Amino acid sequence: MIRVGINGYGTIGRRVAHAVSLQKDMEISGVVKTKPDYVAKLASLNFKVFVPDKSYIEKFEENGMSVAGTLDDLISGSDVIVDSGPEGMGEKHSEIYRRSGVKAILEGGEKSTAAEASFNAYSNYSQSIGKKITRVVSCNTTALARTAFPVMESFGIKRIRATLVRRATDPNDSKKGPINAIEPSLKIPSHHAEDLKTVLGDVDVDTVAIKVPTTLMHVHSVTIETKKPVNRDALIDVWSSRRRIMLISGNDGRKSTAQVMDMARELGRDRSDLYEIAVWVESINAHGNEISYMQAVHQESDVVPENVDAIRALMGFMDSEESISRTDQSLGIKGRVI
């Protein structure tokens, strides 16, 4: 069994912890919390709760919570640490992980230079095999890589142009929004372009990012120039073979992210998560050497299966397809076309 510790039990950490607990070859050794809040109390029902260092213990005990130890204790009892704390903390903690010898996964908010590799299960699983520290790229980059890589594999890619319409914050984060504004990123290309290259290679890619007042999902409008001619049916066949891409129709009422998330709730997933990238079939256009499409991205959960596969890669599990299959089966990712 691979012993997995979760350092940071927020939006991503709690989802990864649940996903790991469903794997037959993994177990959760504990989770790190900084506050004795309701999230920590709920976490303690299923997992051992640790704190960053001894200075936090008194605060937890005053609130009626006992802790299993500190981050150092969790590290000593783990094979892999998934660092899913606030942006910037992963890079800070990476020095601790290197000194201790534990393997670690950082999330997409960290700089690519903080890890030995960046990770996407479809496009570059092998680059993280046996590494000490890898980084699962952000929710937006994961989504772009997941739909672009099958195109690259089948038709080749000359360039990618994508506009990312981003949610303002996550549903449980009342401190940040939603903002009463539309806020463009004034840096063009946005940081997502360089991030995508860390998992797809040195492709010609430009991205534009726009933040809007919603908490539900991101939406991407993507145009790809291919090396080989492609038709719409061939493209749909390529995507249909990948379980982590879900082709959906707007003709039956799923015309916005509200309906897409309502569909996710009806699927009965944990936390109503949509691990797949949802591509609207009506938006798919292909002629000659150019394709375009629109996709919806559940920012809270699309990186969850990637984290599970990254754990196996770090531990030297060589077969990417087998890891992906195990993860998909445990999370109910069936590659259906709806």
Phi and psi in degrees as GROMACS dihedral restraints (atoms count N, CA, C in turn):
[ dihedral_restraints ]
;  ai    aj    ak    al  type     phi  dphi    fc
    3     4     5     6     1   -83.9    20    10
    4     5     6     7     1   121.5    20    10
    6     7     8     9     1   -88.7    20    10
    7     8     9    10     1   120.0    20    10
    9    10    11    12     1  -117.7    20    10
   10    11    12    13     1   123.6    20    10
   12    13    14    15     1  -102.4    20    10
   13    14    15    16     1   144.7    20    10
   15    16    17    18     1  -114.0    20    10
   16    17    18    19     1   111.6    20    10
   18    19    20    21     1   -98.6    20    10
   19    20    21    22     1    92.4    20    10
   21    22    23    24     1   115.8    20    10
   22    23    24    25     1   106.7    20    10
   24    25    26    27     1  -112.6    20    10
   25    26    27    28     1    60.9    20    10
   27    28    29    30     1  -106.6    20    10
   28    29    30    31     1  -141.5    20    10
   30    31    32    33     1   -54.1    20    10
   31    32    33    34     1   -49.0    20    10
   33    34    35    36     1   -84.4    20    10
   34    35    36    37     1   -44.4    20    10
   36    37    38    39     1   -57.5    20    10
   37    38    39    40     1   -43.6    20    10
   39    40    41    42     1   -68.0    20    10
   40    41    42    43     1   -33.2    20    10
   42    43    44    45     1   -72.1    20    10
   43    44    45    46     1   -40.8    20    10
   45    46    47    48     1   -65.1    20    10
   46    47    48    49     1   -40.0    20    10
   48    49    50    51     1   -58.7    20    10
   49    50    51    52     1   -45.3    20    10
   51    52    53    54     1   -63.6    20    10
   52    53    54    55     1   -44.8    20    10
   54    55    56    57     1   -62.6    20    10
   55    56    57    58     1   -42.2    20    10
   57    58    59    60     1   -63.1    20    10
   58    59    60    61     1   -39.6    20    10
   60    61    62    63     1   -64.4    20    10
   61    62    63    64     1   -17.5    20    10
   63    64    65    66     1   -88.4    20    10
   64    65    66    67     1    -8.9    20    10
   66    67    68    69     1   -84.7    20    10
   67    68    69    70     1   137.2    20    10
   69    70    71    72     1   -73.3    20    10
   70    71    72    73     1   -18.0    20    10
   72    73    74    75     1  -108.8    20    10
   73    74    75    76     1    14.9    20    10
   75    76    77    78     1  -138.7    20    10
   76    77    78    79     1   158.8    20    10
   78    79    80    81     1  -148.2    20    10
   79    80    81    82     1   151.6    20    10
   81    82    83    84     1   -86.1    20    10
   82    83    84    85     1   122.0    20    10
   84    85    86    87     1   -85.9    20    10
   85    86    87    88     1   -18.0    20    10
   87    88    89    90     1   157.0    20    10
   88    89    90    91     1   169.6    20    10
   90    91    92    93     1  -130.9    20    10
   91    92    93    94     1   147.8    20    10
   93    94    95    96     1  -101.9    20    10
   94    95    96    97     1   129.0    20    10
   96    97    98    99     1  -126.1    20    10
   97    98    99   100     1   148.2    20    10
   99   100   101   102     1  -101.7    20    10
  100   101   102   103     1   -16.4    20    10
  102   103   104   105     1  -129.3    20    10
  103   104   105   106     1   141.4    20    10
  105   106   107   108     1   -83.1    20    10
  106   107   108   109     1    54.7    20    10
  108   109   110   111     1   -92.0    20    10
  109   110   111   112     1  -172.0    20    10
  111   112   113   114     1   -62.9    20    10
  112   113   114   115     1   -31.5    20    10
  114   115   116   117     1   -65.4    20    10
  115   116   117   118     1   -42.0    20    10
  117   118   119   120     1   -64.9    20    10
  118   119   120   121     1   -40.4    20    10
  120   121   122   123     1   -65.7    20    10
  121   122   123   124     1   -40.1    20    10
  123   124   125   126     1   -68.6    20    10
  124   125   126   127     1   -37.6    20    10
  126   127   128   129     1   -61.4    20    10
  127   128   129   130     1   -36.5    20    10
  129   130   131   132     1   -67.5    20    10
  130   131   132   133     1   -15.0    20    10
  132   133   134   135     1   -71.2    20    10
  133   134   135   136     1   -23.8    20    10
  135   136   137   138     1  -120.5    20    10
  136   137   138   139     1   -25.7    20    10
  138   139   140   141     1  -135.3    20    10
  139   140   141   142     1   159.8    20    10
  141   142   143   144     1   -72.2    20    10
  142   143   144   145     1   135.6    20    10
  144   145   146   147     1  -104.7    20    10
  145   146   147   148     1   129.1    20    10
  147   148   149   150     1  -115.8    20    10
  148   149   150   151     1   165.8    20    10
  150   151   152   153     1  -124.2    20    10
  151   152   153   154     1   161.7    20    10
  153   154   155   156     1   -57.9    20    10
  154   155   156   157     1   -44.4    20    10
  156   157   158   159     1  -156.3    20    10
  157   158   159   160     1   179.4    20    10
  159   160   161   162     1   -63.7    20    10
  160   161   162   163     1   -23.6    20    10
  162   163   164   165     1   -65.6    20    10
  163   164   165   166     1   -17.0    20    10
  165   166   167   168     1   -89.2    20    10
  166   167   168   169     1   -14.3    20    10
  168   169   170   171     1   -63.5    20    10
  169   170   171   172     1   -44.2    20    10
  171   172   173   174     1   -59.6    20    10
  172   173   174   175     1   -41.6    20    10
  174   175   176   177     1   -60.2    20    10
  175   176   177   178     1   -41.8    20    10
  177   178   179   180     1   -67.5    20    10
  178   179   180   181     1   -43.6    20    10
  180   181   182   183     1   -64.9    20    10
  181   182   183   184     1   -35.7    20    10
  183   184   185   186     1   -63.0    20    10
  184   185   186   187     1   -26.0    20    10
  186   187   188   189     1   -99.6    20    10
  187   188   189   190     1    18.7    20    10
  189   190   191   192     1    76.4    20    10
  190   191   192   193     1    20.5    20    10
  192   193   194   195     1  -116.8    20    10
  193   194   195   196     1   127.5    20    10
  195   196   197   198     1   -91.8    20    10
  196   197   198   199     1   150.5    20    10
  198   199   200   201     1  -118.4    20    10
  199   200   201   202     1   155.7    20    10
  201   202   203   204     1   -85.1    20    10
  202   203   204   205     1   -12.0    20    10
  204   205   206   207     1   150.0    20    10
  205   206   207   208     1  -162.5    20    10
  207   208   209   210     1  -105.8    20    10
  208   209   210   211     1   176.7    20    10
  210   211   212   213     1   -56.1    20    10
  211   212   213   214     1   -39.3    20    10
  213   214   215   216     1   -60.0    20    10
  214   215   216   217     1   -39.5    20    10
  216   217   218   219     1   -66.2    20    10
  217   218   219   220     1   -40.4    20    10
  219   220   221   222     1   -64.3    20    10
  220   221   222   223     1   -41.5    20    10
  222   223   224   225     1   -59.9    20    10
  223   224   225   226     1   -44.1    20    10
  225   226   227   228     1   -66.7    20    10
  226   227   228   229     1   -21.3    20    10
  228   229   230   231     1  -105.5    20    10
  229   230   231   232     1    17.1    20    10
  231   232   233   234     1  -129.1    20    10
  232   233   234   235     1   153.1    20    10
  234   235   236   237     1   -93.3    20    10
  235   236   237   238     1   -33.2    20    10
  237   238   239   240     1  -138.3    20    10
  238   239   240   241     1   137.1    20    10
  240   241   242   243     1  -109.2    20    10
  241   242   243   244     1   127.5    20    10
  243   244   245   246     1   -95.9    20    10
  244   245   246   247     1   112.1    20    10
  246   247   248   249     1   -93.8    20    10
  247   248   249   250     1   102.7    20    10
  249   250   251   252     1  -122.2    20    10
  250   251   252   253     1    35.6    20    10
  252   253   254   255     1   -83.6    20    10
  253   254   255   256     1  -169.4    20    10
  255   256   257   258     1   -59.2    20    10
  256   257   258   259     1   152.9    20    10
  258   259   260   261     1   -54.0    20    10
  259   260   261   262     1   132.9    20    10
  261   262   263   264     1    98.8    20    10
  262   263   264   265     1   -24.8    20    10
  264   265   266   267     1   -73.3    20    10
  265   266   267   268     1   -31.2    20    10
  267   268   269   270     1   -61.5    20    10
  268   269   270   271     1   -43.2    20    10
  270   271   272   273     1   -63.4    20    10
  271   272   273   274     1   -39.9    20    10
  273   274   275   276     1   -62.9    20    10
  274   275   276   277     1   -44.2    20    10
  276   277   278   279     1   -73.1    20    10
  277   278   279   280     1   -21.6    20    10
  279   280   281   282     1   -58.8    20    10
  280   281   282   283     1   -31.5    20    10
  282   283   284   285     1   -66.4    20    10
  283   284   285   286     1   -37.2    20    10
  285   286   287   288     1   -64.4    20    10
  286   287   288   289     1   -43.9    20    10
  288   289   290   291     1   -64.0    20    10
  289   290   291   292     1   -40.6    20    10
  291   292   293   294     1   -64.4    20    10
  292   293   294   295     1   -42.7    20    10
  294   295   296   297     1   -65.2    20    10
  295   296   297   298     1   -36.9    20    10
  297   298   299   300     1   -80.8    20    10
  298   299   300   301     1   -20.7    20    10
  300   301   302   303     1    87.8    20    10
  301   302   303   304     1     0.9    20    10
  303   304   305   306     1   -78.0    20    10
  304   305   306   307     1   146.6    20    10
  306   307   308   309     1   -78.6    20    10
  307   308   309   310     1   154.6    20    10
  309   310   311   312     1  -148.8    20    10
  310   311   312   313     1   150.2    20    10
  312   313   314   315     1  -118.3    20    10
  313   314   315   316     1   126.2    20    10
  315   316   317   318     1  -100.4    20    10
  316   317   318   319     1   160.5    20    10
  318   319   320   321     1  -101.1    20    10
  319   320   321   322     1   174.2    20    10
  321   322   323   324     1   -65.6    20    10
  322   323   324   325     1   -16.1    20    10
  324   325   326   327     1   -73.2    20    10
  325   326   327   328     1   -11.7    20    10
  327   328   329   330     1   -88.3    20    10
  328   329   330   331     1   157.0    20    10
  330   331   332   333     1   -67.2    20    10
  331   332   333   334     1   145.4    20    10
  333   334   335   336     1   -62.4    20    10
  334   335   336   337     1   -27.3    20    10
  336   337   338   339     1   -72.2    20    10
  337   338   339   340     1   -11.0    20    10
  339   340   341   342     1   -77.1    20    10
  340   341   342   343     1   -12.2    20    10
  342   343   344   345     1  -126.8    20    10
  343   344   345   346     1   167.3    20    10
  345   346   347   348     1   -78.5    20    10
  346   347   348   349     1   -22.7    20    10
  348   349   350   351     1  -155.1    20    10
  349   350   351   352     1   161.8    20    10
  351   352   353   354     1  -109.0    20    10
  352   353   354   355     1   153.5    20    10
  354   355   356   357     1  -128.3    20    10
  355   356   357   358     1   132.4    20    10
  357   358   359   360     1  -140.8    20    10
  358   359   360   361     1   129.4    20    10
  360   361   362   363     1   -61.3    20    10
  361   362   363   364     1   -39.5    20    10
  363   364   365   366     1   -73.3    20    10
  364   365   366   367     1   -44.5    20    10
  366   367   368   369     1   -92.2    20    10
  367   368   369   370     1   -32.1    20    10
  369   370   371   372     1  -151.8    20    10
  370   371   372   373     1    39.8    20    10
  372   373   374   375     1   -48.4    20    10
  373   374   375   376     1   -46.5    20    10
  375   376   377   378     1   -62.3    20    10
  376   377   378   379     1   -25.3    20    10
  378   379   380   381     1   -69.3    20    10
  379   380   381   382     1   -16.3    20    10
  381   382   383   384     1  -103.3    20    10
  382   383   384   385     1    -1.4    20    10
  384   385   386   387     1   -61.8    20    10
  385   386   387   388     1   121.7    20    10
  387   388   389   390     1    76.7    20    10
  388   389   390   391     1     0.9    20    10
  390   391   392   393     1   -70.4    20    10
  391   392   393   394     1   163.5    20    10
  393   394   395   396     1   -83.7    20    10
  394   395   396   397     1   -44.9    20    10
  396   397   398   399     1  -135.3    20    10
  397   398   399   400     1   128.6    20    10
  399   400   401   402     1  -127.2    20    10
  400   401   402   403     1   167.2    20    10
  402   403   404   405     1  -127.9    20    10
  403   404   405   406     1   119.6    20    10
  405   406   407   408     1   -76.7    20    10
  406   407   408   409     1   121.7    20    10
  408   409   410   411     1   -66.7    20    10
  409   410   411   412     1   167.0    20    10
  411   412   413   414     1   -62.7    20    10
  412   413   414   415     1   169.1    20    10
  414   415   416   417     1   -58.3    20    10
  415   416   417   418     1   -42.7    20    10
  417   418   419   420     1   -67.6    20    10
  418   419   420   421     1   -44.7    20    10
  420   421   422   423     1   -66.9    20    10
  421   422   423   424     1   -39.9    20    10
  423   424   425   426     1   -56.8    20    10
  424   425   426   427     1   -44.9    20    10
  426   427   428   429     1   -64.4    20    10
  427   428   429   430     1   -45.5    20    10
  429   430   431   432     1   -63.3    20    10
  430   431   432   433     1   -43.3    20    10
  432   433   434   435     1   -65.7    20    10
  433   434   435   436     1   -37.5    20    10
  435   436   437   438     1   -66.4    20    10
  436   437   438   439     1   -37.1    20    10
  438   439   440   441     1   -90.4    20    10
  439   440   441   442     1   -27.1    20    10
  441   442   443   444     1   -78.4    20    10
  442   443   444   445     1   -35.3    20    10
  444   445   446   447     1   -61.9    20    10
  445   446   447   448     1   -43.4    20    10
  447   448   449   450     1   -60.6    20    10
  448   449   450   451     1   -32.4    20    10
  450   451   452   453     1   -65.9    20    10
  451   452   453   454     1   -45.1    20    10
  453   454   455   456     1   -60.4    20    10
  454   455   456   457     1   -43.5    20    10
  456   457   458   459     1   -65.5    20    10
  457   458   459   460     1   -37.4    20    10
  459   460   461   462     1   -93.8    20    10
  460   461   462   463     1   -35.0    20    10
  462   463   464   465     1  -125.4    20    10
  463   464   465   466     1    -9.6    20    10
  465   466   467   468     1    75.8    20    10
  466   467   468   469     1   155.3    20    10
  468   469   470   471     1  -130.7    20    10
  469   470   471   472     1   128.8    20    10
  471   472   473   474     1   -91.0    20    10
  472   473   474   475     1   -43.6    20    10
  474   475   476   477     1  -160.0    20    10
  475   476   477   478     1   157.2    20    10
  477   478   479   480     1  -126.4    20    10
  478   479   480   481     1   133.5    20    10
  480   481   482   483     1  -126.3    20    10
  481   482   483   484     1   125.2    20    10
  483   484   485   486     1  -139.4    20    10
  484   485   486   487     1   137.2    20    10
  486   487   488   489     1  -108.8    20    10
  487   488   489   490     1   124.2    20    10
  489   490   491   492     1  -107.0    20    10
  490   491   492   493     1   114.8    20    10
  492   493   494   495     1   -95.8    20    10
  493   494   495   496     1   109.9    20    10
  495   496   497   498     1  -103.6    20    10
  496   497   498   499     1   142.9    20    10
  498   499   500   501     1   -67.5    20    10
  499   500   501   502     1   153.5    20    10
  501   502   503   504     1   -74.6    20    10
  502   503   504   505     1   -40.2    20    10
  504   505   506   507     1  -162.4    20    10
  505   506   507   508     1   179.6    20    10
  507   508   509   510     1   -84.8    20    10
  508   509   510   511     1   158.5    20    10
  510   511   512   513     1   -57.4    20    10
  511   512   513   514     1   -31.8    20    10
  513   514   515   516     1   -91.7    20    10
  514   515   516   517     1     4.8    20    10
  516   517   518   519     1  -104.9    20    10
  517   518   519   520     1    88.4    20    10
  519   520   521   522     1   -77.6    20    10
  520   521   522   523     1   -12.1    20    10
  522   523   524   525     1   -71.8    20    10
  523   524   525   526     1   -29.2    20    10
  525   526   527   528     1  -101.2    20    10
  526   527   528   529     1   -16.6    20    10
  528   529   530   531     1   164.0    20    10
  529   530   531   532     1  -157.6    20    10
  531   532   533   534     1   -72.6    20    10
  532   533   534   535     1   149.8    20    10
  534   535   536   537     1   -71.7    20    10
  535   536   537   538     1   149.9    20    10
  537   538   539   540     1   -96.2    20    10
  538   539   540   541     1    62.5    20    10
  540   541   542   543     1  -169.7    20    10
  541   542   543   544     1   166.5    20    10
  543   544   545   546     1  -111.3    20    10
  544   545   546   547     1   120.5    20    10
  546   547   548   549     1  -118.6    20    10
  547   548   549   550     1   102.4    20    10
  549   550   551   552     1   -77.4    20    10
  550   551   552   553     1   146.4    20    10
  552   553   554   555     1   -74.9    20    10
  553   554   555   556     1   124.3    20    10
  555   556   557   558     1   -84.7    20    10
  556   557   558   559     1     1.4    20    10
  558   559   560   561     1   -98.8    20    10
  559   560   561   562     1   117.3    20    10
  561   562   563   564     1  -124.3    20    10
  562   563   564   565     1   123.3    20    10
  564   565   566   567     1   -70.4    20    10
  565   566   567   568     1   155.5    20    10
  567   568   569   570     1   -69.1    20    10
  568   569   570   571     1   170.1    20    10
  570   571   572   573     1   -62.7    20    10
  571   572   573   574     1   -16.4    20    10
  573   574   575   576     1   -64.7    20    10
  574   575   576   577     1   -28.6    20    10
  576   577   578   579     1   -63.0    20    10
  577   578   579   580     1   -52.1    20    10
  579   580   581   582     1   -65.2    20    10
  580   581   582   583     1   -34.9    20    10
  582   583   584   585     1   -64.3    20    10
  583   584   585   586     1   -40.1    20    10
  585   586   587   588     1   -62.6    20    10
  586   587   588   589     1   -34.8    20    10
  588   589   590   591     1   -64.8    20    10
  589   590   591   592     1   -24.6    20    10
  591   592   593   594     1   -69.2    20    10
  592   593   594   595     1   -18.3    20    10
  594   595   596   597     1  -119.0    20    10
  595   596   597   598     1   -16.8    20    10
  597   598   599   600     1  -104.7    20    10
  598   599   600   601     1   -14.3    20    10
  600   601   602   603     1    98.1    20    10
  601   602   603   604     1  -172.4    20    10
  603   604   605   606     1   -83.6    20    10
  604   605   606   607     1    68.5    20    10
  606   607   608   609     1   -88.5    20    10
  607   608   609   610     1   158.4    20    10
  609   610   611   612     1   -81.7    20    10
  610   611   612   613     1   107.5    20    10
  612   613   614   615     1  -138.7    20    10
  613   614   615   616     1   136.0    20    10
  615   616   617   618     1  -125.9    20    10
  616   617   618   619     1   139.8    20    10
  618   619   620   621     1  -133.6    20    10
  619   620   621   622     1   144.4    20    10
  621   622   623   624     1  -123.0    20    10
  622   623   624   625     1   133.6    20    10
  624   625   626   627     1  -118.6    20    10
  625   626   627   628     1   135.9    20    10
  627   628   629   630     1  -133.7    20    10
  628   629   630   631     1   124.1    20    10
  630   631   632   633     1   -93.2    20    10
  631   632   633   634     1   133.3    20    10
  633   634   635   636     1  -128.2    20    10
  634   635   636   637     1   159.1    20    10
  636   637   638   639     1   -79.1    20    10
  637   638   639   640     1    74.4    20    10
  639   640   641   642     1  -147.0    20    10
  640   641   642   643     1   160.0    20    10
  642   643   644   645     1  -116.3    20    10
  643   644   645   646     1    -1.7    20    10
  645   646   647   648     1   -75.8    20    10
  646   647   648   649     1   -59.0    20    10
  648   649   650   651     1  -155.4    20    10
  649   650   651   652     1   171.9    20    10
  651   652   653   654     1   -98.1    20    10
  652   653   654   655     1   157.0    20    10
  654   655   656   657     1  -129.9    20    10
  655   656   657   658     1   133.0    20    10
  657   658   659   660     1  -114.2    20    10
  658   659   660   661     1   136.0    20    10
  660   661   662   663     1  -108.0    20    10
  661   662   663   664     1   116.3    20    10
  663   664   665   666     1  -121.6    20    10
  664   665   666   667     1   135.8    20    10
  666   667   668   669     1  -125.8    20    10
  667   668   669   670     1   130.4    20    10
  669   670   671   672     1  -126.9    20    10
  670   671   672   673     1   128.5    20    10
  672   673   674   675     1   -93.3    20    10
  673   674   675   676     1   122.1    20    10
  675   676   677   678     1   -97.6    20    10
  676   677   678   679     1   161.5    20    10
  678   679   680   681     1   -81.9    20    10
  679   680   681   682     1   -32.2    20    10
  681   682   683   684     1  -110.5    20    10
  682   683   684   685     1   149.5    20    10
  684   685   686   687     1   -60.0    20    10
  685   686   687   688     1   145.6    20    10
  687   688   689   690     1  -140.3    20    10
  688   689   690   691     1   141.8    20    10
  690   691   692   693     1  -112.1    20    10
  691   692   693   694     1   164.9    20    10
  693   694   695   696     1   -61.2    20    10
  694   695   696   697     1   -44.4    20    10
  696   697   698   699     1   -62.9    20    10
  697   698   699   700     1   -40.2    20    10
  699   700   701   702     1   -65.4    20    10
  700   701   702   703     1   -39.6    20    10
  702   703   704   705     1   -64.3    20    10
  703   704   705   706     1   -44.6    20    10
  705   706   707   708     1   -62.0    20    10
  706   707   708   709     1   -39.2    20    10
  708   709   710   711     1   -62.2    20    10
  709   710   711   712     1   -41.4    20    10
  711   712   713   714     1   -63.6    20    10
  712   713   714   715     1   -47.1    20    10
  714   715   716   717     1   -68.3    20    10
  715   716   717   718     1   -33.9    20    10
  717   718   719   720     1   -65.1    20    10
  718   719   720   721     1   -21.3    20    10
  720   721   722   723     1   -81.0    20    10
  721   722   723   724     1    -5.7    20    10
  723   724   725   726     1  -109.7    20    10
  724   725   726   727     1   117.1    20    10
  726   727   728   729     1   -65.2    20    10
  727   728   729   730     1   -26.5    20    10
  729   730   731   732     1   -87.2    20    10
  730   731   732   733     1    10.8    20    10
  732   733   734   735     1  -118.6    20    10
  733   734   735   736     1   125.4    20    10
  735   736   737   738     1  -113.4    20    10
  736   737   738   739     1   120.2    20    10
  738   739   740   741     1   -88.0    20    10
  739   740   741   742     1   122.4    20    10
  741   742   743   744     1  -124.3    20    10
  742   743   744   745     1   159.7    20    10
  744   745   746   747     1  -113.0    20    10
  745   746   747   748     1   137.8    20    10
  747   748   749   750     1   -84.5    20    10
  748   749   750   751     1   -12.2    20    10
  750   751   752   753     1   -69.8    20    10
  751   752   753   754     1   -19.3    20    10
  753   754   755   756     1  -101.0    20    10
  754   755   756   757     1    18.2    20    10
  756   757   758   759     1   110.5    20    10
  757   758   759   760     1    -9.4    20    10
  759   760   761   762     1   -90.4    20    10
  760   761   762   763     1    67.4    20    10
  762   763   764   765     1   -96.4    20    10
  763   764   765   766     1    -6.8    20    10
  765   766   767   768     1  -141.7    20    10
  766   767   768   769     1   171.9    20    10
  768   769   770   771     1   -65.3    20    10
  769   770   771   772     1   -24.9    20    10
  771   772   773   774     1   -61.8    20    10
  772   773   774   775     1   -45.7    20    10
  774   775   776   777     1   -72.3    20    10
  775   776   777   778     1   -33.3    20    10
  777   778   779   780     1   -63.1    20    10
  778   779   780   781     1   -42.6    20    10
  780   781   782   783     1   -71.4    20    10
  781   782   783   784     1   -31.0    20    10
  783   784   785   786     1   -64.4    20    10
  784   785   786   787     1   -39.7    20    10
  786   787   788   789     1   -60.4    20    10
  787   788   789   790     1   -42.7    20    10
  789   790   791   792     1   -60.8    20    10
  790   791   792   793     1   -39.0    20    10
  792   793   794   795     1   -62.6    20    10
  793   794   795   796     1   -40.2    20    10
  795   796   797   798     1   -70.1    20    10
  796   797   798   799     1   -20.5    20    10
  798   799   800   801     1   -72.1    20    10
  799   800   801   802     1   -14.4    20    10
  801   802   803   804     1    75.7    20    10
  802   803   804   805     1    23.5    20    10
  804   805   806   807     1   -73.0    20    10
  805   806   807   808     1   161.2    20    10
  807   808   809   810     1   -58.3    20    10
  808   809   810   811     1   127.9    20    10
  810   811   812   813     1    58.8    20    10
  811   812   813   814     1    18.1    20    10
  813   814   815   816     1    59.5    20    10
  814   815   816   817     1    34.1    20    10
  816   817   818   819     1   -77.8    20    10
  817   818   819   820     1   148.7    20    10
  819   820   821   822     1  -118.0    20    10
  820   821   822   823     1    97.1    20    10
  822   823   824   825     1   -71.7    20    10
  823   824   825   826     1   -29.0    20    10
  825   826   827   828     1   -76.5    20    10
  826   827   828   829     1   158.6    20    10
  828   829   830   831     1   -90.8    20    10
  829   830   831   832     1   123.4    20    10
  831   832   833   834     1   -92.4    20    10
  832   833   834   835     1   117.8    20    10
  834   835   836   837     1  -108.0    20    10
  835   836   837   838     1   124.5    20    10
  837   838   839   840     1   -73.5    20    10
  838   839   840   841     1   120.2    20    10
  840   841   842   843     1   -64.4    20    10
  841   842   843   844     1   -32.7    20    10
  843   844   845   846     1   -65.7    20    10
  844   845   846   847     1   -23.2    20    10
  846   847   848   849     1   -84.3    20    10
  847   848   849   850     1   -13.0    20    10
  849   850   851   852     1   -74.1    20    10
  850   851   852   853     1   122.5    20    10
  852   853   854   855     1  -132.8    20    10
  853   854   855   856     1   131.9    20    10
  855   856   857   858     1  -144.2    20    10
  856   857   858   859     1   127.4    20    10
  858   859   860   861     1  -154.8    20    10
  859   860   861   862     1   134.7    20    10
  861   862   863   864     1    61.4    20    10
  862   863   864   865     1  -121.6    20    10
  864   865   866   867     1  -112.4    20    10
  865   866   867   868     1    30.8    20    10
  867   868   869   870     1  -137.3    20    10
  868   869   870   871     1   134.5    20    10
  870   871   872   873     1  -126.6    20    10
  871   872   873   874     1   153.5    20    10
  873   874   875   876     1  -144.1    20    10
  874   875   876   877     1   150.7    20    10
  876   877   878   879     1  -164.8    20    10
  877   878   879   880     1   166.6    20    10
  879   880   881   882     1  -125.1    20    10
  880   881   882   883     1   139.1    20    10
  882   883   884   885     1  -136.4    20    10
  883   884   885   886     1   151.2    20    10
  885   886   887   888     1  -109.7    20    10
  886   887   888   889     1   139.9    20    10
  888   889   890   891     1  -127.3    20    10
  889   890   891   892     1   117.7    20    10
  891   892   893   894     1   -82.2    20    10
  892   893   894   895     1    99.9    20    10
  894   895   896   897     1   -64.4    20    10
  895   896   897   898     1   -20.1    20    10
  897   898   899   900     1   -80.6    20    10
  898   899   900   901     1   -17.7    20    10
  900   901   902   903     1  -137.6    20    10
  901   902   903   904     1   -12.3    20    10
  903   904   905   906     1   -67.0    20    10
  904   905   906   907     1   -22.1    20    10
  906   907   908   909     1   -86.3    20    10
  907   908   909   910     1    -5.4    20    10
  909   910   911   912     1   -62.8    20    10
  910   911   912   913     1   -52.2    20    10
  912   913   914   915     1   -61.7    20    10
  913   914   915   916     1   -30.1    20    10
  915   916   917   918     1   -63.4    20    10
  916   917   918   919     1   -39.6    20    10
  918   919   920   921     1   -62.5    20    10
  919   920   921   922     1   -41.6    20    10
  921   922   923   924     1   -63.2    20    10
  922   923   924   925     1   -45.4    20    10
  924   925   926   927     1   -66.3    20    10
  925   926   927   928     1   -35.4    20    10
  927   928   929   930     1   -64.2    20    10
  928   929   930   931     1   -34.0    20    10
  930   931   932   933     1   -60.1    20    10
  931   932   933   934     1   -47.2    20    10
  933   934   935   936     1   -64.8    20    10
  934   935   936   937     1   -39.9    20    10
  936   937   938   939     1   -61.0    20    10
  937   938   939   940     1   -46.3    20    10
  939   940   941   942     1   -59.4    20    10
  940   941   942   943     1   -36.1    20    10
  942   943   944   945     1   -82.8    20    10
  943   944   945   946     1     5.4    20    10
  945   946   947   948     1    90.9    20    10
  946   947   948   949     1    12.8    20    10
  948   949   950   951     1   -72.1    20    10
  949   950   951   952     1   115.9    20    10
  951   952   953   954     1   -83.0    20    10
  952   953   954   955     1   -29.3    20    10
  954   955   956   957     1   -89.8    20    10
  955   956   957   958     1   100.1    20    10
  957   958   959   960     1   -64.2    20    10
  958   959   960   961     1   -40.9    20    10
  960   961   962   963     1   -64.5    20    10
  961   962   963   964     1   -38.5    20    10
  963   964   965   966     1   -66.9    20    10
  964   965   966   967     1   -42.0    20    10
  966   967   968   969     1   -62.4    20    10
  967   968   969   970     1   -47.0    20    10
  969   970   971   972     1   -59.4    20    10
  970   971   972   973     1   -42.0    20    10
  972   973   974   975     1   -63.6    20    10
  973   974   975   976     1   -44.3    20    10
  975   976   977   978     1   -60.8    20    10
  976   977   978   979     1   -46.4    20    10
  978   979   980   981     1   -63.7    20    10
  979   980   981   982     1   -46.9    20    10
  981   982   983   984     1   -61.0    20    10
  982   983   984   985     1   -43.0    20    10
  984   985   986   987     1   -63.5    20    10
  985   986   987   988     1   -42.1    20    10
  987   988   989   990     1   -68.1    20    10
  988   989   990   991     1   -30.1    20    10
  990   991   992   993     1   -97.6    20    10
  991   992   993   994     1     0.5    20    10
  993   994   995   996     1    75.7    20    10
  994   995   996   997     1    25.9    20    10
  996   997   998   999     1   -87.7    20    10
  997   998   999  1000     1   108.7    20    10
  999  1000  1001  1002     1  -113.4    20    10
 1000  1001  1002  1003     1    -0.9    20    10
 1002  1003  1004  1005     1    67.3    20    10
 1003  1004  1005  1006     1    28.5    20    10
 1005  1006  1007  1008     1   -74.5    20    10
 1006  1007  1008  1009     1   153.5    20    10
 1008  1009  1010  1011     1  -106.7    20    10
 1009  1010  1011  1012     1   119.9    20    10
